[in-house]
Amino acid sequence: MRYLPAIAAALLLPLVPVVTASPAVAAPSGTFYVTGVRTGLNVAQSGTGLALHRPKGNEDHQQWRLADGRFENTDSPGQCITRQLSMAPCSQGDTVHSLTQFGDQWEVFGLGGETRWYLTPVTGRQNPMPADPRLDQMTFLTAHNAYANGVDGGFAPPFVNLAKNQTRGIVQQLNDGVRGFMLDIHQTPDGAILCHNSCTLVSRPVALNVDLQRMVDFLRNNRQEIITVFLEDYVDAATLRAELRKVNGLDDVLYRAEGVKENGWPTRSQLQSANKRLIVFTDHDKDGREDTGVLYQRDWTVENYWSMGPGVGASDWSCYSRWAEKPLTATDRFQPLFVMNHFRDVPFTNTATTDNEKVLNRAQQFCQPAARKKPNYLSVDLYHLGGAKSAVDQLNAYAYAP
């Protein structure tokens, strides 16, 4: 995982889809997050005024009780948003707002450059999971830095190998139910090698083709399974092409996302019947490598900022996009897959265990409403500790609707 500072979410703003106003309808009632369509930031009470903050679940004064056009902050009973964007007693006449609906968006007031809002219920609907779910309805257990396990080979100089993100090899991860793999690849004279930050001084390095072959062999022997690989990609296109050519049977199972932008994601049975059950994403800028079937991740997914904080101490559960130009709420003719990162800067066993015990709560109460979609990939350190697999099973028990 690339470790970069957080970027302010409002620096680069995506285009808002043109949506025609719906016929007049009654304003909804309930408790909502009010989320900007452009930035994915939430309206929060800030003193006697308002501010746009990163989504933070039931923290930070971001929940609003809406009734009869009045927005009452749940942390300040009796205090509502005025048309001047201050907080005042709800009995005042200027706390009544006019709401205009545009599809799933609402025009209410302007704040921080935002004029269109999602009203996302604090508690979304958990509908029955279809018997044959689409890819964007499923959730997969994902190993952050899956290669950094100390079992398959070296991934960093010896003094760094102590901070392993995982402690089980790729084959064991597959057998344990891991179906998403985050891998860092670096350019070396030997090809695309799995390393953390640099391959210098790495002992027993592992090439990308070795781990991909393990996955292709697993798919060959397990015809119902689907695997996704996320490449943090520091190699040139020619090196990646050469590495992929070394993987026997890769083309037989590689999924190329044909028709998704027109028709949405395929169902599980469609992937199985076509035998296209390996998805590979790259974060490398487009340079022609996509002709190998590797997908540019920002075109197809949304992803929250990767770090919850340092390896020990308090964590930050706010859930906001790691890509300022593409909020978690971004959508198009198809629903981007949601990659939910849930780990710290440094993987300490005790901390990771505690964090993994809480991952379902963060997914449902923080990230799901922030993205207006259920996580499709739940990425954790030390996946076998703290019940991350159980959280994935529970997320797969329902289909979410905001």
C-alpha positions as a Markdown table, in Angstrom:
| # | Residue | x | y | z |
|---|---|---|---|---|
| 1 | Met | 0.0 | 0.0 | 0.0 |
| 2 | Arg | 1.4 | 3.4 | -1.0 |
| 3 | Tyr | 1.9 | 5.5 | 2.2 |
| 4 | Leu | 1.1 | 9.1 | 1.2 |
| 5 | Pro | -0.3 | 12.0 | 3.2 |
| 6 | Ala | -4.0 | 12.6 | 3.1 |
| 7 | Ile | -5.2 | 15.0 | 0.4 |
| 8 | Ala | -7.9 | 17.5 | 1.1 |
| 9 | Ala | -11.0 | 16.1 | -0.3 |
| 10 | Ala | -12.2 | 19.3 | -2.0 |
| 11 | Leu | -9.1 | 20.1 | -4.1 |
| 12 | Leu | -10.2 | 18.4 | -7.3 |
| 13 | Leu | -13.9 | 18.1 | -7.9 |
| 14 | Pro | -15.7 | 15.6 | -10.2 |
| 15 | Leu | -18.4 | 16.6 | -12.6 |
| 16 | Val | -21.9 | 16.2 | -11.2 |
| 17 | Pro | -24.1 | 14.1 | -13.5 |
| 18 | Val | -26.9 | 16.0 | -15.1 |
| 19 | Val | -30.1 | 15.0 | -13.4 |
| 20 | Thr | -33.6 | 16.3 | -14.2 |
| 21 | Ala | -35.7 | 17.6 | -11.3 |
| 22 | Ser | -38.4 | 15.2 | -10.3 |
| 23 | Pro | -42.1 | 16.2 | -9.9 |
| 24 | Ala | -42.8 | 17.8 | -6.6 |
| 25 | Val | -42.7 | 15.3 | -3.8 |
| 26 | Ala | -42.9 | 15.6 | 0.0 |
| 27 | Ala | -39.6 | 16.1 | 1.7 |
| 28 | Pro | -38.4 | 12.9 | 3.4 |
| 29 | Ser | -38.5 | 12.4 | 7.1 |
| 30 | Gly | -36.0 | 10.5 | 9.2 |
| 31 | Thr | -32.4 | 10.7 | 10.4 |
| 32 | Phe | -29.8 | 11.3 | 7.7 |
| 33 | Tyr | -26.3 | 12.2 | 6.8 |
| 34 | Val | -26.3 | 15.2 | 4.4 |
| 35 | Thr | -23.5 | 14.4 | 2.0 |
| 36 | Gly | -22.1 | 16.7 | -0.8 |
| 37 | Val | -22.4 | 15.1 | -4.3 |
| 38 | Arg | -19.2 | 16.6 | -5.5 |
| 39 | Thr | -16.9 | 16.1 | -2.5 |
| 40 | Gly | -18.5 | 13.3 | -0.5 |
| 41 | Leu | -18.1 | 15.5 | 2.6 |
| 42 | Asn | -20.9 | 15.6 | 5.3 |
| 43 | Val | -22.6 | 18.7 | 6.7 |
| 44 | Ala | -21.7 | 18.9 | 10.4 |
| 45 | Gln | -22.7 | 21.3 | 13.1 |
| 46 | Ser | -19.7 | 23.5 | 14.0 |
| 47 | Gly | -20.4 | 25.7 | 17.0 |
| 48 | Thr | -23.4 | 27.9 | 16.0 |
| 49 | Gly | -22.7 | 27.3 | 12.3 |
| 50 | Leu | -22.1 | 24.6 | 9.7 |
| 51 | Ala | -19.0 | 23.0 | 8.1 |
| 52 | Leu | -18.2 | 20.3 | 5.6 |
| 53 | His | -16.3 | 17.4 | 7.4 |
| 54 | Arg | -15.1 | 14.0 | 6.4 |
| 55 | Pro | -17.7 | 11.4 | 7.1 |
| 56 | Lys | -17.3 | 10.1 | 10.6 |
| 57 | Gly | -20.3 | 7.9 | 11.4 |
| 58 | Asn | -22.2 | 9.0 | 14.6 |
| 59 | Glu | -19.3 | 11.2 | 15.7 |
| 60 | Asp | -18.7 | 14.9 | 15.0 |
| 61 | His | -22.3 | 16.2 | 14.9 |
| 62 | Gln | -23.1 | 14.8 | 11.4 |
| 63 | Gln | -26.5 | 13.3 | 11.9 |
| 64 | Trp | -29.6 | 15.3 | 11.1 |
| 65 | Arg | -33.2 | 14.6 | 12.0 |
| 66 | Leu | -35.3 | 15.8 | 9.1 |
| 67 | Ala | -39.1 | 16.6 | 9.5 |
| 68 | Asp | -41.3 | 19.2 | 7.8 |
| 69 | Gly | -38.3 | 20.7 | 6.0 |
| 70 | Arg | -36.4 | 21.3 | 9.3 |
| 71 | Phe | -32.9 | 19.8 | 9.9 |
| 72 | Glu | -32.4 | 19.2 | 13.6 |
| 73 | Asn | -28.9 | 18.1 | 14.8 |
| 74 | Thr | -29.3 | 14.9 | 16.8 |
| 75 | Asp | -26.5 | 16.1 | 19.2 |
| 76 | Ser | -28.3 | 19.4 | 19.8 |
| 77 | Pro | -32.0 | 18.7 | 20.3 |
| 78 | Gly | -34.2 | 21.6 | 19.4 |
| 79 | Gln | -31.5 | 23.3 | 17.3 |
| 80 | Cys | -32.0 | 23.4 | 13.5 |
| 81 | Ile | -30.3 | 24.8 | 10.4 |
| 82 | Thr | -31.6 | 28.2 | 9.4 |
| 83 | Arg | -31.7 | 29.4 | 5.8 |
| 84 | Gln | -28.7 | 31.6 | 6.7 |
| 85 | Leu | -26.8 | 28.4 | 7.6 |
| 86 | Ser | -26.6 | 29.1 | 11.3 |
| 87 | Met | -28.0 | 27.0 | 14.1 |
| 88 | Ala | -31.1 | 28.3 | 15.9 |
| 89 | Pro | -34.2 | 27.1 | 17.8 |
| 90 | Cys | -36.3 | 24.9 | 15.5 |
| 91 | Ser | -39.3 | 27.0 | 16.3 |
| 92 | Gln | -38.0 | 29.8 | 14.2 |
| 93 | Gly | -39.7 | 30.2 | 10.8 |
| 94 | Asp | -36.4 | 30.4 | 8.9 |
| 95 | Thr | -35.5 | 26.9 | 9.8 |
| 96 | Val | -38.0 | 25.5 | 7.2 |
| 97 | His | -36.2 | 24.6 | 4.0 |
| 98 | Ser | -37.5 | 23.9 | 0.5 |
| 99 | Leu | -36.2 | 20.6 | -0.9 |
| 100 | Thr | -36.1 | 19.8 | -4.7 |
| 101 | Gln | -35.4 | 16.2 | -5.7 |
| 102 | Phe | -33.1 | 15.3 | -8.6 |
| 103 | Gly | -33.1 | 11.5 | -8.8 |
| 104 | Asp | -31.3 | 10.4 | -5.6 |
| 105 | Gln | -30.0 | 13.9 | -5.0 |
| 106 | Trp | -31.6 | 16.9 | -3.3 |
| 107 | Glu | -31.2 | 20.6 | -3.7 |
| 108 | Val | -31.6 | 22.3 | -0.3 |
| 109 | Phe | -29.0 | 25.0 | 0.4 |
| 110 | Gly | -25.5 | 26.0 | -0.7 |
| 111 | Leu | -22.5 | 25.3 | 1.5 |
| 112 | Gly | -18.8 | 25.2 | 0.7 |
| 113 | Gly | -19.4 | 25.1 | -3.1 |
| 114 | Glu | -22.0 | 22.3 | -2.8 |
| 115 | Thr | -25.6 | 22.7 | -3.9 |
| 116 | Arg | -26.6 | 19.1 | -4.4 |
| 117 | Trp | -26.8 | 16.6 | -1.5 |
| 118 | Tyr | -27.4 | 13.0 | -0.8 |
| 119 | Leu | -29.7 | 12.4 | 2.1 |
| 120 | Thr | -28.4 | 9.0 | 3.3 |
| 121 | Pro | -30.4 | 7.3 | 6.1 |
| 122 | Val | -28.3 | 6.7 | 9.2 |
| 123 | Thr | -29.6 | 3.1 | 9.1 |
| 124 | Gly | -29.8 | 1.9 | 5.5 |
| 125 | Arg | -32.1 | -0.9 | 4.3 |
| 126 | Gln | -30.7 | -4.4 | 4.5 |
| 127 | Asn | -32.5 | -6.2 | 1.7 |
| 128 | Pro | -32.3 | -10.0 | 1.2 |
| 129 | Met | -29.2 | -11.0 | -0.8 |
| 130 | Pro | -30.1 | -12.2 | -4.3 |
| 131 | Ala | -29.5 | -15.9 | -4.9 |
| 132 | Asp | -27.2 | -14.9 | -7.7 |
| 133 | Pro | -25.6 | -11.6 | -6.6 |
| 134 | Arg | -23.8 | -9.2 | -8.8 |
| 135 | Leu | -20.1 | -8.5 | -8.2 |
| 136 | Asp | -20.9 | -5.1 | -6.7 |
| 137 | Gln | -23.2 | -6.8 | -4.1 |
| 138 | Met | -20.7 | -9.2 | -2.8 |
| 139 | Thr | -18.0 | -8.7 | -0.1 |
| 140 | Phe | -14.5 | -10.3 | -0.2 |
| 141 | Leu | -12.0 | -10.8 | 2.6 |
| 142 | Thr | -8.9 | -8.9 | 1.4 |
| 143 | Ala | -5.3 | -9.2 | 2.7 |
| 144 | His | -3.5 | -5.9 | 2.8 |
| 145 | Asn | 0.1 | -6.3 | 1.6 |
| 146 | Ala | -0.6 | -10.0 | 1.2 |
| 147 | Tyr | 2.9 | -10.7 | 0.0 |
| 148 | Ala | 4.5 | -9.2 | 3.2 |
| 149 | Asn | 4.1 | -12.4 | 5.1 |
| 150 | Gly | 7.6 | -13.7 | 5.8 |
| 151 | Val | 6.5 | -17.2 | 4.7 |
| 152 | Asp | 6.8 | -17.1 | 0.9 |
| 153 | Gly | 10.0 | -15.1 | 0.8 |
| 154 | Gly | 11.5 | -11.8 | 1.8 |
| 155 | Phe | 9.7 | -8.6 | 1.1 |
| 156 | Ala | 12.0 | -6.0 | 2.7 |
| 157 | Pro | 15.5 | -5.8 | 4.4 |
| 158 | Pro | 15.7 | -8.0 | 7.5 |
| 159 | Phe | 15.1 | -5.2 | 10.0 |
| 160 | Val | 11.8 | -4.3 | 8.2 |
| 161 | Asn | 10.6 | -7.9 | 7.9 |
| 162 | Leu | 9.7 | -7.8 | 11.6 |
| 163 | Ala | 6.6 | -5.7 | 10.7 |
| 164 | Lys | 4.6 | -8.3 | 8.7 |
| 165 | Asn | 1.2 | -7.3 | 7.4 |
| 166 | Gln | 0.3 | -11.0 | 7.3 |
| 167 | Thr | 1.9 | -14.1 | 8.8 |
| 168 | Arg | 0.5 | -16.8 | 6.4 |
| 169 | Gly | 1.6 | -17.5 | 2.9 |
| 170 | Ile | -0.5 | -16.9 | -0.2 |
| 171 | Val | -1.5 | -20.6 | -0.5 |
| 172 | Gln | -2.7 | -20.6 | 3.1 |
| 173 | Gln | -4.5 | -17.3 | 2.6 |
| 174 | Leu | -6.4 | -18.8 | -0.3 |
| 175 | Asn | -7.3 | -21.9 | 1.8 |
| 176 | Asp | -8.5 | -19.6 | 4.6 |
| 177 | Gly | -10.9 | -17.7 | 2.4 |
| 178 | Val | -9.0 | -14.6 | 1.4 |
| 179 | Arg | -10.2 | -13.6 | -2.0 |
| 180 | Gly | -8.6 | -10.1 | -2.4 |
| 181 | Phe | -4.8 | -9.6 | -2.5 |
| 182 | Met | -3.0 | -6.3 | -2.3 |
| 183 | Leu | 0.5 | -6.7 | -3.9 |
| 184 | Asp | 3.3 | -4.1 | -4.4 |
| 185 | Ile | 5.5 | -4.7 | -7.4 |
| 186 | His | 8.8 | -3.0 | -8.1 |
| 187 | Gln | 11.0 | -2.8 | -11.1 |
| 188 | Thr | 14.2 | -4.9 | -10.9 |
| 189 | Pro | 16.5 | -6.6 | -13.5 |
| 190 | Asp | 14.7 | -9.8 | -12.6 |
| 191 | Gly | 11.2 | -8.4 | -13.5 |
| 192 | Ala | 8.3 | -7.4 | -11.3 |
| 193 | Ile | 9.2 | -8.3 | -7.8 |
| 194 | Leu | 7.0 | -8.1 | -4.7 |
| 195 | Cys | 8.7 | -5.7 | -2.2 |
| 196 | His | 7.8 | -3.0 | 0.2 |
| 197 | Asn | 9.0 | 0.4 | -0.9 |
| 198 | Ser | 12.2 | -1.0 | -2.4 |
| 199 | Cys | 13.7 | -4.4 | -3.3 |
| 200 | Thr | 17.2 | -3.4 | -2.2 |
| 201 | Leu | 18.7 | -5.8 | 0.3 |
| 202 | Val | 15.6 | -8.1 | 0.1 |
| 203 | Ser | 16.5 | -11.7 | 0.7 |
| 204 | Arg | 14.5 | -14.5 | -1.1 |
| 205 | Pro | 12.5 | -12.1 | -3.3 |
| 206 | Val | 9.3 | -13.4 | -4.9 |
| 207 | Ala | 8.2 | -12.4 | -8.4 |
| 208 | Leu | 4.6 | -11.4 | -9.2 |
| 209 | Asn | 4.2 | -14.3 | -11.6 |
| 210 | Val | 4.8 | -16.8 | -8.8 |
| 211 | Asp | 1.9 | -15.5 | -6.7 |
| 212 | Leu | -0.4 | -15.1 | -9.7 |
| 213 | Gln | 0.4 | -18.7 | -10.7 |
| 214 | Arg | -0.7 | -19.8 | -7.2 |
| 215 | Met | -4.0 | -18.0 | -7.7 |
| 216 | Val | -4.6 | -19.3 | -11.2 |
| 217 | Asp | -3.9 | -22.9 | -10.0 |
| 218 | Phe | -6.3 | -22.3 | -7.1 |
| 219 | Leu | -9.0 | -21.2 | -9.5 |
| 220 | Arg | -8.4 | -24.2 | -11.7 |
| 221 | Asn | -9.1 | -26.5 | -8.8 |
| 222 | Asn | -12.0 | -24.4 | -7.3 |
| 223 | Arg | -14.3 | -23.6 | -10.1 |
| 224 | Gln | -16.8 | -21.5 | -8.0 |
| 225 | Glu | -14.3 | -19.0 | -6.6 |
| 226 | Ile | -13.5 | -15.5 | -7.6 |
| 227 | Ile | -10.2 | -13.7 | -6.9 |
| 228 | Thr | -9.2 | -10.0 | -7.1 |
| 229 | Val | -5.7 | -8.6 | -7.2 |
| 230 | Phe | -4.8 | -5.0 | -6.5 |
| 231 | Leu | -1.4 | -4.0 | -7.8 |
| 232 | Glu | 0.5 | -1.1 | -6.3 |
| 233 | Asp | 2.4 | -0.8 | -9.5 |
| 234 | Tyr | 5.9 | 0.6 | -9.9 |
| 235 | Val | 7.0 | -1.2 | -13.0 |
| 236 | Asp | 6.9 | -0.2 | -16.7 |
| 237 | Ala | 4.3 | -1.6 | -19.1 |
| 238 | Ala | 6.8 | -3.9 | -20.9 |
| 239 | Thr | 7.9 | -5.5 | -17.6 |
| 240 | Leu | 4.3 | -6.1 | -16.5 |
| 241 | Arg | 3.4 | -7.7 | -19.8 |
| 242 | Ala | 6.4 | -10.0 | -19.6 |
| 243 | Glu | 5.5 | -11.0 | -16.1 |
| 244 | Leu | 1.9 | -11.8 | -17.0 |
| 245 | Arg | 3.1 | -14.0 | -20.0 |
| 246 | Lys | 4.9 | -16.2 | -17.5 |
| 247 | Val | 1.6 | -17.2 | -15.8 |
| 248 | Asn | 0.3 | -20.5 | -17.2 |
| 249 | Gly | -3.5 | -20.3 | -17.8 |
| 250 | Leu | -3.9 | -16.6 | -16.9 |
| 251 | Asp | -5.8 | -15.7 | -20.1 |
| 252 | Asp | -8.3 | -18.5 | -19.5 |
| 253 | Val | -9.5 | -16.9 | -16.2 |
| 254 | Leu | -8.7 | -13.2 | -16.6 |
| 255 | Tyr | -11.7 | -10.9 | -16.5 |
| 256 | Arg | -11.5 | -7.8 | -18.7 |
| 257 | Ala | -14.7 | -6.0 | -17.6 |
| 258 | Glu | -16.1 | -5.9 | -21.1 |
| 259 | Gly | -19.6 | -4.4 | -21.2 |
| 260 | Val | -19.6 | -3.3 | -17.5 |
| 261 | Lys | -19.9 | 0.4 | -18.3 |
| 262 | Glu | -23.0 | -0.3 | -20.4 |
| 263 | Asn | -24.6 | -3.1 | -18.4 |
| 264 | Gly | -23.2 | -3.0 | -14.9 |
| 265 | Trp | -21.2 | -5.8 | -13.2 |
| 266 | Pro | -21.9 | -9.5 | -14.0 |
| 267 | Thr | -23.4 | -11.9 | -11.5 |
| 268 | Arg | -21.5 | -14.6 | -9.7 |
| 269 | Ser | -22.9 | -17.3 | -12.0 |
| 270 | Gln | -22.0 | -15.3 | -15.1 |
| 271 | Leu | -18.4 | -15.0 | -14.0 |
| 272 | Gln | -18.4 | -18.7 | -13.2 |
| 273 | Ser | -20.0 | -19.9 | -16.4 |
| 274 | Ala | -17.6 | -17.7 | -18.5 |
| 275 | Asn | -14.7 | -18.9 | -16.3 |
| 276 | Lys | -13.5 | -15.3 | -16.0 |
| 277 | Arg | -12.8 | -15.3 | -12.3 |
| 278 | Leu | -9.6 | -13.4 | -11.8 |
| 279 | Ile | -9.8 | -9.6 | -11.7 |
| 280 | Val | -6.5 | -7.6 | -11.7 |
| 281 | Phe | -6.4 | -3.9 | -10.9 |
| 282 | Thr | -3.4 | -1.6 | -11.2 |
| 283 | Asp | -3.0 | 1.9 | -9.7 |
| 284 | His | -0.4 | 2.8 | -12.4 |
| 285 | Asp | -1.2 | 5.7 | -14.6 |
| 286 | Lys | -2.6 | 4.6 | -18.0 |
| 287 | Asp | 0.2 | 3.9 | -20.5 |
| 288 | Gly | -1.1 | 1.0 | -22.6 |
| 289 | Arg | -0.7 | -1.8 | -20.0 |
| 290 | Glu | -4.5 | -2.0 | -19.9 |
| 291 | Asp | -4.3 | -4.0 | -23.2 |
| 292 | Thr | -3.1 | -7.0 | -21.1 |
| 293 | Gly | -6.5 | -7.1 | -19.3 |
| 294 | Val | -5.2 | -5.3 | -16.2 |
| 295 | Leu | -7.8 | -2.7 | -15.2 |
| 296 | Tyr | -7.0 | 0.9 | -14.1 |
| 297 | Gln | -8.3 | 0.9 | -10.6 |
| 298 | Arg | -9.6 | 4.5 | -10.5 |
| 299 | Asp | -11.9 | 3.8 | -13.4 |
| 300 | Trp | -13.6 | 0.9 | -11.7 |
| 301 | Thr | -13.5 | 1.3 | -7.9 |
| 302 | Val | -13.7 | 3.8 | -5.1 |
| 303 | Glu | -11.4 | 3.5 | -2.0 |
| 304 | Asn | -11.2 | 5.1 | 1.4 |
| 305 | Tyr | -8.0 | 6.6 | 2.7 |
| 306 | Trp | -5.8 | 3.8 | 3.8 |
| 307 | Ser | -4.6 | 4.6 | 7.3 |
| 308 | Met | -6.6 | 4.7 | 10.6 |
| 309 | Gly | -3.5 | 6.1 | 12.3 |
| 310 | Pro | -0.3 | 4.9 | 14.0 |
| 311 | Gly | 0.3 | 1.4 | 15.1 |
| 312 | Val | -0.8 | 1.9 | 18.6 |
| 313 | Gly | -3.2 | 4.3 | 20.4 |
| 314 | Ala | -6.5 | 5.8 | 19.2 |
| 315 | Ser | -7.6 | 5.3 | 15.7 |
| 316 | Asp | -9.4 | 7.5 | 13.2 |
| 317 | Trp | -12.5 | 5.9 | 11.8 |
| 318 | Ser | -13.5 | 8.7 | 9.4 |
| 319 | Cys | -14.2 | 7.2 | 6.0 |
| 320 | Tyr | -13.4 | 9.4 | 3.0 |
| 321 | Ser | -11.9 | 8.9 | -0.4 |
| 322 | Arg | -8.1 | 8.5 | -0.9 |
| 323 | Trp | -8.6 | 10.1 | -4.3 |
| 324 | Ala | -9.8 | 13.7 | -3.9 |
| 325 | Glu | -11.2 | 13.8 | -7.5 |
| 326 | Lys | -13.5 | 10.8 | -6.9 |
| 327 | Pro | -15.6 | 10.7 | -3.7 |
| 328 | Leu | -16.7 | 7.4 | -2.2 |
| 329 | Thr | -20.3 | 8.2 | -3.4 |
| 330 | Ala | -19.2 | 8.5 | -7.0 |
| 331 | Thr | -21.4 | 6.5 | -9.4 |
| 332 | Asp | -22.0 | 6.3 | -13.2 |
| 333 | Arg | -23.9 | 3.9 | -15.4 |
| 334 | Phe | -22.4 | 1.2 | -13.2 |
| 335 | Gln | -21.7 | 1.1 | -9.5 |
| 336 | Pro | -17.9 | 1.3 | -8.7 |
| 337 | Leu | -16.6 | -1.4 | -6.5 |
| 338 | Phe | -15.9 | -0.2 | -2.9 |
| 339 | Val | -12.5 | -1.1 | -1.5 |
| 340 | Met | -12.6 | -0.5 | 2.3 |
| 341 | Asn | -9.2 | -0.2 | 4.0 |
| 342 | His | -9.1 | -0.9 | 7.7 |
| 343 | Phe | -5.6 | -0.9 | 9.0 |
| 344 | Arg | -2.9 | 1.2 | 10.6 |
| 345 | Asp | 0.5 | 2.6 | 9.6 |
| 346 | Val | 2.3 | -0.3 | 11.3 |
| 347 | Pro | 0.8 | -3.8 | 11.8 |
| 348 | Phe | 1.1 | -4.7 | 15.5 |
| 349 | Thr | -0.6 | -7.9 | 16.5 |
| 350 | Asn | -2.5 | -6.7 | 19.5 |
| 351 | Thr | -3.7 | -3.5 | 17.7 |
| 352 | Ala | -4.7 | -5.4 | 14.5 |
| 353 | Thr | -6.6 | -8.0 | 16.5 |
| 354 | Thr | -8.6 | -5.3 | 18.3 |
| 355 | Asp | -9.2 | -3.4 | 15.0 |
| 356 | Asn | -10.4 | -6.5 | 13.2 |
| 357 | Glu | -12.8 | -7.2 | 16.0 |
| 358 | Lys | -14.4 | -3.8 | 15.2 |
| 359 | Val | -14.3 | -3.9 | 11.4 |
| 360 | Leu | -18.0 | -4.8 | 11.0 |
| 361 | Asn | -19.1 | -1.9 | 13.1 |
| 362 | Arg | -16.9 | 0.5 | 11.1 |
| 363 | Ala | -18.1 | -1.0 | 7.9 |
| 364 | Gln | -21.8 | -0.7 | 8.7 |
| 365 | Gln | -21.9 | 2.5 | 10.8 |
| 366 | Phe | -19.2 | 4.6 | 9.2 |
| 367 | Cys | -18.1 | 3.5 | 5.7 |
| 368 | Gln | -21.3 | 2.1 | 4.3 |
| 369 | Pro | -23.3 | 5.3 | 4.8 |
| 370 | Ala | -20.3 | 7.4 | 3.7 |
| 371 | Ala | -20.1 | 5.5 | 0.4 |
| 372 | Arg | -23.8 | 4.8 | 0.1 |
| 373 | Lys | -22.8 | 1.3 | -0.8 |
| 374 | Lys | -21.6 | -1.8 | 1.0 |
| 375 | Pro | -17.9 | -2.6 | 1.0 |
| 376 | Asn | -17.0 | -5.1 | -1.7 |
| 377 | Tyr | -13.4 | -5.6 | -0.5 |
| 378 | Leu | -12.7 | -5.5 | 3.3 |
| 379 | Ser | -8.9 | -5.1 | 3.5 |
| 380 | Val | -7.1 | -5.8 | 6.8 |
| 381 | Asp | -3.8 | -6.7 | 8.3 |
| 382 | Leu | -3.4 | -10.1 | 10.0 |
| 383 | Tyr | -6.7 | -11.2 | 8.5 |
| 384 | His | -6.8 | -14.4 | 10.7 |
| 385 | Leu | -7.0 | -12.4 | 13.9 |
| 386 | Gly | -10.1 | -10.7 | 15.4 |
| 387 | Gly | -12.9 | -12.1 | 13.3 |
| 388 | Ala | -12.5 | -10.3 | 9.9 |
| 389 | Lys | -13.8 | -13.4 | 8.1 |
| 390 | Ser | -16.9 | -13.4 | 10.2 |
| 391 | Ala | -17.5 | -9.7 | 9.4 |
| 392 | Val | -17.3 | -10.6 | 5.7 |
| 393 | Asp | -19.8 | -13.4 | 6.1 |
| 394 | Gln | -22.2 | -11.0 | 7.8 |
| 395 | Leu | -21.8 | -8.4 | 5.1 |
| 396 | Asn | -22.6 | -11.1 | 2.5 |
| 397 | Ala | -25.9 | -11.9 | 4.3 |
| 398 | Tyr | -27.6 | -8.8 | 2.9 |
| 399 | Ala | -27.8 | -6.3 | 0.0 |
| 400 | Tyr | -27.6 | -2.7 | 1.1 |
| 401 | Ala | -29.7 | 0.1 | -0.2 |
| 402 | Pro | -29.4 | 3.7 | 1.1 |
